[in-house]
Amino acid sequence: MGRFVFLFRRLRRHSWSERALLGLTAIVCLCMWGALRMLSLRRLVRWTVKGPKRTTPADRATMDRVAWAVRAAGGHLFPARPCLPQALAARFLLARLGVHTDLHIGVRRSEADDLQAHAWIEYEGEVLIGGTEAPVEYHSLTAP
């Protein structure tokens, strides 16, 4: 119960438009999480860029707000492994704003010699979701 009170108090600091964006983003993140369990990754990745889009791409400030909302909502919804649902949600939302992004899924070996995977979104070579160190630390595989 205390966590929800804390989140509610933090949410009150934001404007109504930011609250609405966080709500929408949380719904999209949950939908992507569920879709990952029901659809193939290939189909889901293709689906994230289909549909109606704006004719003029969103400005950088709007893209940054979407990235912030995805990180904020996804971080609270998926504290253990948020990268793939967050990356897919960001790709979906940004595609609706007319912004073409590249989904990258990468792997690396950890110090314990096990394989770790990570997903991130890039726009014109710059990482929007997934950490700026991701392209350096992970070997990018071809997205399906």
N, C-alpha and C positions, 0 to 999 in steps of 0.2 A: 504494500500500500504506500509506503514511504517513497518508493521510486516514482510512482505515478504523481504524487504530490510535487516531487522535485521537478519532474518533466513538465507538469502543468505550470509551475512557477516560471520555469525557463521559457516556456512557450508564450507566456503573457508579455514578455519583453519584445516580441516580434510584432510587426505590423500585420494587419488582416490579410494582405496579399501574400506575405511570407507564410502565414499560417495555412492559407489555402494551398499554396505550393507544397508545403510540407505534407499536408493531408493527401493531396493528389499523388505525390511522390511515394508516400508510404503505401498507398493502394497499389501503385504500379510495381513497387518492389515486391510486395506480397504476391501479386499476380505472376511476376517473373519467377519467384521462388516456387510457386505451385506449378507453373508451366514446365519448369525444369524437371519436375517429377513425372510429368505426363507426356511430354513431347520430346522428340529427338533434339539435340542441340543444334543440328544443322537446320531443321525446320524453324526452330525458335529464333535463331540468328537471322534467317531470311525474313521472318515475320516482323522483326523489330524495325525494319526499314521500309516496309510496305505500308500503304495507306495514304490518306490525304496529307499533303504537306503544304506549308506556306510557300508562295512563289519567291519571296525574298527571305534569305536566311536571317535568323535572329542576330542581334548585335552581341558583342563580346560580354557585356554586362549581364545580359539575359542568360547566356551560356554559363557564366560563372555562378549565377543564382541557381540554375538547375543543378549544376555540379554540387554546390553547397547543400542543396536540399536532399539530393540523393545520398551524399555522405552522411548527413545528419539523420535522416530517416532510416537508412540502411544500417547505420552503426548501432542504432537502438533496437532495430528489429532482428538483426543477425549479428550478435556480438562475436560469435565464434568464427564463421567463414562468410563474410559478406561480399566478397569481390565479384563473383559471377552474377548474382541477382542484381547487384548495384550497377555493374557494367551494362547489363542488358536493359535495365530500367533507364539508365542515362541515354543509351543509344536510342531507345524507343522514344523518349520524351524529346530529345534533341532532333530526331528525324521529323517529328511532327512540327518542329519549329523551322524546318528547312535546312538544318545543319547536318552535313554528311560527316560521320565519324568512322573511325576504324576500330574494330574490336580486335584486341590481341589477347591470346591465351598463351602463356609461357610456362616453362618448367625450369627448375634448378635442383641441384643436389644440396641438401642441407649439410651441416657439419656432422650430423649423425648418419650421413650417407643414405638418407631416404629422399625420395622424390617429392618435391613440393610444386604445386601449380598455383598460378595467379592469373587473374583477368584484369585488363585495363582498357580504357578508351582513350584514343588520341584524336585530336583535331589539328590538321595541318602539322603533324609531327610533334605536337605538344600534348602531354598527358593531362587529361581533364579529370579522370576518375581512376584511382588505382595506385597513386603515388608516383612522384616524378622519378624515383629510382628504379621503377619496374623495368623499363627497357634495358637498363644496364645490368640488373641483377638476374633477370630471367631470359632464357633463350626462347624467343617468340616462335610459336608454331603458327602455321597457316590457319586462320579462322575458317570454320566450316561454311 
